[in-house]
Amino acid sequence: MLLDVDLTIALVSLVLVSLVLSYIYSRLFSQASLPDGLPWIGAEGHALSRARAMLLSIVKTRQFLEEGYYKVCFLLSYSISLNYTSLTESQYSKHNKPYVLPNLLTGPEVIIPMSQLRWLLDQPESALSQNEVNRQFLEADYTMLHPNIIRDTVHERVIRRELTSQLGVLTSDMVEEIEFALEQNWGLDTEEWKEVPVYDTIADVIRRISNRVLVGLPLCRNKDYLASSGSFSRNVVITAGMINLMPRLLRPVLGPIITWYDKLHYRNCAKYVVPMIEQRIQQFSKNEKFPSLSYKEPNDYIQWALNHSFKHWDPNERTPDMISKRLAVLSFAAIQSSVISLTNTLFDLASSPFAEDFLGDLRKEVELELERENQTWTKECLARMIHVDSALRESMRLCGFVCRGVMKMVVAQEGVTLPDGMHLPYGTKVGVTAYAIHHDEAAYTGAYIYDAFRFSRPRKDAAKVEGMAASPRAESYDDPTKKMPSLVTTSDKFMAFSHGRHACPGRFFAAYQLKLTLAHIALNYDIEPLATRPENKWLVSSIGPPMKETIRVRRRPGTALAAFAPSKRAETFL
């Protein structure tokens, strides 16, 4: 009997040790799905060095990217069949050579030179899939509430056809919510400075604006709903990172446990949203059978999703459960990236040596365009605020929230072949990084300096900030033949929203709410300059803004009294 117990313990111990060793090997040493002979950044070629580089990727990904793109590096011998020779003192990306970037969370990635970006974008989805990379990065099977949400195109169709096209109509609602949210978070005091935590207050403002569009009044001002919606949005990437670190064998067991807290927040949101959806379905179905002139469709995401499900006759998409889950995921996409981007922009503006000049010029632009529209916020008015647009685009260039630009996974079973002849097997992640090109002096003069109006000046005057000898002021700019790139314009030199046909479909809404909010801040608030900018924090390939740091703000005289009508000032919290 004792022998049986001892044998069982020994076998269990052996299995556990085997599982641990297998996990360590697959996480740190395996080169599965990687081509032979490709050099690794941060490693010298042998297995232990690669394992060390994988561990260091947690805190040194930025250095690895700079080493791969800029610095003089040692290249290992390549295979003779690929016509490479032993090379020393060469650069990788700047000399059209691919390399492996370690990534402890989602696995090593093959970074190809920018000269091969067009080839990457032209590949069919059946060969290289960007969606598959996003699914793995977010561990969507566990974090996205339903597997169809990340795999099908329903979200993208609703965003492109409804949300983007409705921006002009929704402007007045968004403006009302911005004014209300800023009053709640930054106050109306025109005499005393108020110290505010930037990330937390901007998160509340963006949550309110986004939910005004997605669910409307009064739910967009319900504190309990907003808190749960915000917590769900904020936790998705963190939860995905935890699941990414687990052994694949254990994810089906531990994944649902780790996502329990997120689902708790979702269920709290659903208790408010599901009854709304059920009521909408009843009203919609009744009007379909017995059309009524008194029936007026609400203009929000819930209604757009219902219309889409009826139009495409998809009963599975018409359920309150499915619509509420899609709403929660869309809230994550709409809120979190905008919060990070605006937080970064405010710190960039406040810490610039020309903070007062930048904010003053932004304010003048907003005042001018509002005067042209008789003090009415319109889509056309916002489109002409090119300096507001540039201030945001420049911050996203300098301080994006992810370092990758375009990343895809080889999904063709036979693999794919790069333009230089290198074969990539099934499962390889291959792409280009945004961080490297965004900080390339050949692409952007003064690439590590925040120049708020870099993208709104004529080309001949752009980026005259090296050395910061003089204030790079905004200029009057009305020549249509010199149109500058807008915040939503992607290119091989600006990939904050990725690039190509899979560039973020929600970027038009994100840009719209970011521009509206920054314009309101510049118009109505003074910001006390900062001596130094708080650093952003890197965790592998994700880049977080300063989370706890503060700025001091003060309402500008003459803006507080006329800002809100009594009806807007009344709180409608549930």
C-alpha positions in Angstrom: 0.0 0.0 0.0 2.8 2.4 0.9 4.6 1.4 -2.3 1.5 2.4 -4.3 1.3 5.8 -2.5 5.0 6.4 -3.0 4.7 5.4 -6.7 1.7 7.7 -7.2 3.5 10.7 -5.6 6.6 10.0 -7.7 4.5 9.8 -10.9 2.6 13.0 -10.1 5.9 14.8 -9.3 7.4 13.6 -12.5 4.4 14.9 -14.5 4.5 18.3 -12.8 8.2 18.6 -13.3 7.8 17.6 -17.0 5.0 20.2 -17.4 7.2 22.9 -15.8 10.2 22.1 -18.0 8.0 21.9 -21.1 6.5 25.3 -20.2 10.0 26.9 -19.6 11.3 25.4 -22.9 8.3 26.6 -25.0 8.3 30.0 -23.4 12.0 30.7 -23.4 13.9 28.3 -25.7 11.7 27.1 -28.5 12.2 28.5 -32.0 9.1 26.8 -33.4 7.5 28.9 -36.2 10.7 30.8 -36.7 12.9 30.5 -39.8 16.4 29.0 -39.3 19.4 31.3 -38.9 17.6 34.5 -38.3 19.4 36.7 -35.8 17.8 37.7 -32.5 18.0 41.2 -31.0 19.5 41.1 -27.5 20.9 37.6 -27.9 24.2 36.2 -29.1 22.9 33.2 -30.9 22.9 30.4 -28.3 19.8 29.1 -26.4 20.6 30.6 -23.0 21.2 34.0 -24.5 17.8 33.8 -26.3 16.1 32.8 -23.1 17.7 35.8 -21.4 16.5 38.1 -24.1 13.0 36.8 -23.8 13.0 37.6 -20.1 14.5 41.0 -20.7 11.8 41.8 -23.2 9.5 42.6 -20.2 11.5 45.8 -19.6 13.9 46.3 -22.5 11.7 46.1 -25.6 12.3 49.8 -26.4 16.1 49.2 -26.3 15.7 46.1 -28.5 13.7 48.1 -31.0 16.3 50.8 -31.2 19.1 48.3 -31.5 17.3 46.5 -34.3 16.5 49.7 -36.2 19.4 52.0 -35.5 22.4 50.7 -33.8 25.4 48.9 -35.1 24.9 45.2 -34.4 26.6 41.9 -34.8 25.0 39.5 -37.3 25.3 35.8 -37.1 26.1 33.8 -40.3 23.1 33.3 -42.5 22.4 30.2 -44.5 24.4 30.1 -47.8 21.2 29.1 -49.6 19.8 32.5 -48.8 22.9 34.2 -50.3 23.8 35.9 -47.0 27.4 36.0 -45.8 28.8 36.5 -42.3 28.4 40.2 -41.6 29.6 42.3 -38.8 28.9 45.9 -37.9 25.7 46.2 -39.9 22.3 47.4 -39.0 19.1 45.3 -39.5 16.1 47.4 -40.5 18.0 50.3 -41.9 20.0 47.9 -44.1 16.9 45.9 -45.3 17.6 42.9 -43.0 14.9 41.1 -40.9 15.5 40.1 -37.3 13.7 38.4 -34.4 12.3 40.6 -31.6 11.9 38.8 -28.3 8.4 39.0 -26.8 7.7 37.0 -23.6 4.0 37.4 -23.7 2.9 36.5 -27.2 6.1 34.9 -28.5 9.0 36.2 -30.7 8.2 38.2 -33.8 10.0 38.6 -37.1 10.6 42.3 -37.8 11.0 43.0 -41.5 12.5 46.2 -42.9 10.2 49.0 -44.0 11.1 48.3 -47.6 9.0 45.2 -47.3 5.9 46.9 -45.8 4.1 47.1 -49.1 4.5 43.4 -49.7 3.2 42.7 -46.2 0.1 44.8 -46.8 -0.6 43.2 -50.1 -0.8 39.7 -48.8 -4.2 38.1 -48.7 -5.9 37.3 -45.3 -5.7 33.6 -46.2 -1.9 33.9 -46.1 -1.2 36.5 -43.4 -3.8 37.4 -40.8 -3.7 40.6 -38.7 -6.9 39.6 -37.0 -5.2 36.4 -35.7 -2.5 38.5 -34.1 -5.1 40.8 -32.4 -7.0 37.7 -31.2 -3.9 36.2 -29.6 -2.7 39.5 -28.1 -6.1 40.1 -26.4 -6.6 36.4 -25.7 -10.0 37.1 -27.2 -11.4 33.7 -26.6 -11.4 34.5 -22.9 -11.5 38.3 -22.6 -13.9 39.3 -25.4 -17.0 37.6 -23.8 -18.0 35.7 -27.0 -15.7 34.1 -29.7 -17.6 35.7 -32.6 -17.0 39.2 -31.5 -13.3 39.2 -32.6 -13.7 36.7 -35.5 -16.6 38.1 -37.5 -17.0 41.5 -39.2 -20.3 42.7 -37.6 -18.5 45.2 -35.3 -16.5 46.6 -38.2 -19.6 47.0 -40.4 -21.6 48.8 -37.7 -18.7 51.1 -36.9 -18.0 52.0 -40.5 -21.6 52.3 -41.7 -23.2 53.8 -38.7 -20.9 55.3 -36.1 -18.6 57.1 -38.5 -21.4 58.4 -40.7 -23.3 59.8 -37.7 -20.5 61.9 -36.2 -21.9 65.2 -37.5 -25.4 64.4 -36.1 -23.9 63.4 -32.8 -21.7 66.5 -32.3 -24.1 68.5 -30.1 -24.7 65.5 -27.8 -20.9 64.9 -27.5 -20.3 68.6 -26.9 -22.9 68.7 -24.1 -21.3 65.7 -22.5 -17.8 67.1 -22.7 -18.9 70.3 -21.0 -20.7 68.4 -18.3 -17.8 66.0 -17.8 -15.1 68.7 -17.6 -17.2 70.6 -15.1 -17.5 67.5 -12.9 -13.8 66.6 -13.1 -11.9 69.9 -13.5 -14.3 72.4 -12.0 -15.3 76.0 -12.8 -13.0 77.9 -10.4 -11.5 80.8 -12.3 -9.3 82.0 -9.5 -7.6 79.0 -7.8 -5.5 76.3 -9.5 -6.8 72.8 -9.0 -4.5 69.8 -9.0 -6.1 66.9 -11.0 -4.9 63.3 -11.7 -4.7 63.4 -15.5 -5.4 59.8 -16.3 -8.3 59.3 -13.9 -10.1 62.5 -14.8 -9.6 62.0 -18.6 -10.8 58.4 -18.2 -14.0 59.7 -16.7 -14.5 62.3 -19.4 -13.9 59.9 -22.2 -16.1 57.2 -20.6 -19.0 59.7 -20.5 -18.5 60.9 -24.1 -18.3 57.4 -25.5 -21.3 56.2 -23.6 -23.3 59.2 -24.6 -22.9 57.9 -28.2 -23.2 54.2 -27.4 -26.1 54.2 -24.9 -27.3 57.8 -24.6 -28.9 59.6 -21.7 -29.5 58.9 -18.9 -27.4 55.8 -18.7 -24.2 57.6 -19.8 -24.3 59.5 -16.4 -25.0 56.5 -14.2 -22.0 56.3 -11.8 -22.4 52.6 -11.2 -22.6 51.8 -14.9 -19.7 54.1 -15.7 -17.5 52.5 -13.0 -18.1 49.0 -14.2 -17.7 49.9 -17.9 -14.5 51.7 -17.1 -13.1 48.8 -15.1 -13.9 46.3 -17.8 -12.2 48.4 -20.4 -9.1 49.1 -18.3 -8.6 45.4 -17.3 -8.9 43.7 -20.7 -5.2 44.1 -21.7 -4.0 43.3 -18.2 -6.1 40.1 -18.0 -5.0 39.1 -21.5 -1.3 39.5 -20.5 -1.9 37.2 -17.5 -3.5 34.6 -19.7 -0.7 34.9 -22.2 1.8 33.9 -19.6 0.0 30.7 -18.8 0.8 27.3 -20.3 -1.6 26.7 -23.2 -2.7 23.4 -21.6 -4.0 25.3 -18.5 -5.7 28.2 -20.3 -9.1 26.5 -20.7 -9.1 25.8 -17.0 -7.6 29.0 -15.6 -8.7 31.4 -18.2 -12.3 31.6 -17.0 -11.1 32.0 -13.4 -8.9 34.9 -14.3 -11.6 36.6 -16.3 -14.1 36.2 -13.5 -13.5 39.7 -12.2 -13.9 41.3 -15.6 -17.1 39.3 -16.2 -18.4 40.6 -12.9 -18.1 44.1 -14.2 -19.7 43.1 -17.5 -22.7 41.6 -15.6 -23.1 44.8 -13.7 -23.2 46.7 -17.0 -25.6 44.2 -18.4 -28.1 44.7 -15.7 -28.6 48.2 -17.0 -28.2 47.5 -20.7 -30.2 44.3 -21.2 -33.6 45.8 -20.1 -33.0 48.7 -22.5 -32.2 46.2 -25.4 -35.3 44.1 -24.6 -37.5 47.2 -24.6 -35.9 48.4 -27.9 -36.5 45.0 -29.5 -40.2 45.1 -28.5 -40.6 48.7 -29.9 -38.7 47.9 -33.1 -40.7 44.7 -33.7 -44.0 46.4 -33.0 -43.1 49.2 -35.5 -42.1 46.7 -38.1 -45.5 45.1 -37.9 -47.6 48.3 -37.3 -45.6 51.3 -38.6 -46.3 54.5 -36.6 -45.5 58.1 -37.4 -44.8 58.7 -33.7 -42.1 56.1 -33.5 -38.6 57.7 -33.5 -35.5 55.5 -33.5 -32.9 56.4 -30.9 -29.5 57.2 -32.5 -27.0 55.0 -30.5 -25.1 51.8 -30.8 -27.9 49.6 -29.4 -30.2 50.8 -32.2 -27.5 50.4 -34.9 -26.8 46.8 -33.8 -30.5 46.0 -33.8 -31.0 47.5 -37.3 -28.0 45.5 -38.5 -29.3 42.2 -37.1 -32.8 42.7 -38.6 -31.4 43.9 -42.0 -29.1 40.9 -42.3 -31.8 38.6 -40.7 -29.4 37.2 -38.1 -31.4 36.0 -35.1 -28.2 35.2 -33.1 -27.2 38.9 -33.3 -30.6 40.1 -32.2 -30.4 38.7 -28.6 -30.0 41.1 -25.7 -27.1 39.0 -24.5 -25.1 39.3 -27.7 -25.8 43.0 -28.2 -24.8 43.8 -24.6 -21.5 41.8 -25.0 -20.7 43.6 -28.3 -21.4 46.9 -26.5 -19.0 46.1 -23.7 -16.2 45.2 -26.1 -16.8 48.2 -28.3 -16.6 50.4 -25.1 -13.2 48.9 -24.4 -12.1 49.8 -28.0 -13.6 53.3 -27.9 -12.5 54.3 -24.4 -9.1 52.9 -23.4 -7.0 54.0 -26.4 -8.5 57.5 -26.4 -7.9 57.8 -22.6 -4.2 57.0 -23.1 -3.8 59.2 -26.1 -5.4 62.3 -24.5 -3.5 61.7 -21.3 -0.2 61.6 -23.2 -1.1 64.7 -25.2 -1.9 66.8 -22.1 1.5 65.8 -20.5 3.3 66.5 -23.8 1.7 70.0 -24.0 2.2 70.9 -20.4 5.8 69.8 -20.3 6.9 71.5 -23.5 9.1 74.6 -23.2 6.5 76.3 -25.3 3.5 75.1 -23.4 1.9 78.5 -23.1 2.5 79.3 -26.8 1.1 75.9 -27.9 -2.1 76.2 -25.7 -2.5 79.9 -26.7 -2.4 79.1 -30.4 -4.8 76.1 -30.0 -7.2 78.4 -28.2 -7.0 81.1 -31.0 -7.7 78.4 -33.6 -10.8 77.1 -31.7 -12.1 80.7 -31.1 -11.7 81.5 -34.8 -13.4 78.4 -36.1 -16.3 78.8 -33.6 -16.7 82.4 -34.7 -17.0 81.2 -38.3 -19.8 78.9 -37.3 -21.7 81.4 -35.1 -20.4 79.7 -31.9 -21.9 76.3 -33.0 -19.8 73.2 -32.8 -20.0 71.3 -36.2 -18.2 68.6 -38.0 -17.0 71.1 -40.5 -15.8 73.4 -37.8 -13.8 70.7 -36.1 -12.3 69.5 -39.5 -10.7 73.0 -39.9 -9.0 72.8 -36.5 -5.7 71.5 -38.0 -3.5 72.6 -35.1 -5.7 70.7 -32.6 -5.5 67.7 -34.9 -1.7 68.1 -35.2 -1.2 68.3 -31.5 -2.9 65.0 -31.0 -1.2 63.3 -34.0 2.2 64.4 -32.8 1.6 63.0 -29.3 0.5 59.7 -30.8 3.6 59.6 -33.0 5.9 60.3 -30.0 4.1 58.3 -27.3 1.9 55.6 -28.9 0.3 53.0 -26.7 1.7 50.0 -28.6 5.0 49.7 -30.4 3.9 47.6 -33.3 2.7 49.2 -36.5 1.5 46.3 -38.7 1.8 42.7 -37.3 0.4 39.6 -39.0 0.6 35.9 -38.5 1.3 33.3 -41.2 -1.9 31.3 -41.5 -1.1 29.5 -44.8 -0.2 25.9 -43.9 2.6 26.0 -46.5 4.0 29.2 -45.1 5.0 32.3 -47.0 8.2 33.6 -48.6 9.6 37.1 -48.0 10.7 39.2 -51.0 14.3 38.5 -50.1 13.7 34.7 -50.4 13.5 33.9 -46.7 10.7 31.3 -46.0 8.4 31.9 -42.9 6.7 28.8 -41.6 3.1 28.6 -40.4 2.5 30.4 -37.2 5.3 33.0 -37.6 4.4 36.5 -36.5 5.8 39.0 -39.0 5.5 42.8 -39.2 7.0 46.2 -38.8 7.1 48.4 -35.7 5.6 51.9 -35.5 8.0 53.0 -32.7 11.1 52.7 -34.9 9.8 54.8 -37.8 8.0 57.3 -35.5 11.4 58.1 -33.9 13.5 58.0 -37.1 15.3 61.3 -37.7 15.2 60.6 -41.4 11.4 60.7 -41.2 10.9 63.3 -38.5 13.5 66.0 -37.7 13.7 66.3 -34.0 12.0 62.9 -33.7 12.3 62.7 -29.9 10.9 66.2 -29.4 7.2 67.1 -29.0 6.4 69.6 -31.7 2.7 70.2 -31.4 2.3 71.8 -34.8 4.6 69.5 -36.8 1.7 68.2 -38.9 -0.1 71.6 -39.4 2.7 73.7 -40.9 3.6 73.8 -44.6 6.2 71.2 -45.3 9.0 73.7 -45.8 8.5 75.0 -42.3 7.8 71.7 -40.5 9.7 70.5 -37.5 12.0 73.5 -37.0 12.5 72.6 -33.4 15.9 71.0 -33.2 17.7 72.7 -30.4 14.5 74.4 -29.4 16.0 77.9 -30.0 12.7 79.5 -30.9 9.0 78.9 -30.3 7.6 76.7 -33.1 4.3 78.7 -33.4 1.3 77.8 -35.4 0.8 79.6 -38.6 -2.3 80.7 -40.5 -2.8 78.0 -43.1 -5.6 78.1 -45.7 -4.0 76.9 -48.9 -5.9 73.7 -50.0 -3.1 72.7 -52.3 -0.9 72.1 -49.2 -3.2 69.8 -47.3 -1.5 68.3 -44.3 -2.2 64.7 -43.0 -4.9 64.5 -40.5 -5.0 62.4 -37.3 -6.9 59.5 -39.0 -4.5 59.4 -42.0 -2.2 56.4 -41.8 1.0 55.9 -43.8 4.3 54.0 -43.8 5.6 56.8 -41.5 2.6 57.1 -39.2 1.0 53.9 -37.9 -0.5 54.8 -34.6 -3.8 53.3 -35.9 -1.9 50.6 -37.8 -1.9 50.9 -41.6 -3.5 49.4 -44.7 -6.9 47.8 -45.1 -6.9 46.6 -41.5 -6.2 50.1 -40.0 -8.4 50.7 -37.0 -12.0 51.2 -38.3 -12.9 53.1 -35.1 -10.2 55.8 -35.6 -12.6 58.3 -37.1 -14.7 58.3 -33.9 -11.7 58.2 -31.7 -10.2 61.2 -33.5 -13.5 63.1 -33.3 -13.9 62.8 -29.6 -10.2 63.5 -29.0 -10.3 66.7 -31.0 -13.6 67.8 -29.5 -12.2 67.3 -26.0 -8.8 68.9 -26.5 -10.5 71.9 -28.2 -12.7 72.3 -25.2 -9.8 72.1 -22.8 -7.8 74.6 -24.8 -10.7 77.0 -25.0 -11.8 76.8 -21.4 -8.8 75.9 -19.2 -5.4 77.2 -18.4 -2.8 74.5 -17.7 0.2 75.2 -15.5 3.4 74.2 -17.3 5.4 71.2 -16.0 9.2 71.4 -15.5 9.6 67.8 -16.7 7.4 65.2 -18.4 6.6 62.1 -16.3 7.8 59.0 -18.1 5.6 56.4 -19.8 6.0 52.8 -18.7 6.8 50.0 -21.0 5.7 46.4 -20.4 6.9 44.3 -23.3 5.3 45.9 -26.4 2.6 47.9 -24.6 3.3 51.5 -23.4 1.3 53.0 -20.6 0.9 56.7 -19.9 1.7 58.3 -16.5 -1.1 56.9 -14.3 -0.9 58.8 -11.0 0.8 62.0 -12.0 -1.1 65.3 -11.8 -1.3 68.7 -13.5 -2.8 72.0 -12.2 -5.7 73.5 -14.1 -7.8 76.6 -13.8 -11.0 77.6 -15.6 -10.4 80.6 -17.8 -12.2 83.8 -16.8 -15.4 84.5 -18.8 -16.0 80.8 -19.8 -17.7 79.4 -16.7 -20.9 81.3 -16.6 -22.0 80.8 -20.2 -20.7 77.3 -20.5 -23.8 75.5 -19.3 -27.5 76.0 -19.5 -29.4 75.0 -16.3 -30.7 71.9 -18.0 -27.2 70.8 -18.8 -25.9 71.5 -15.3 -28.5 69.3 -13.7 -27.1 65.9 -12.8 -29.0 62.9 -14.1 -27.1 60.2 -12.2 -29.2 57.1 -11.5 
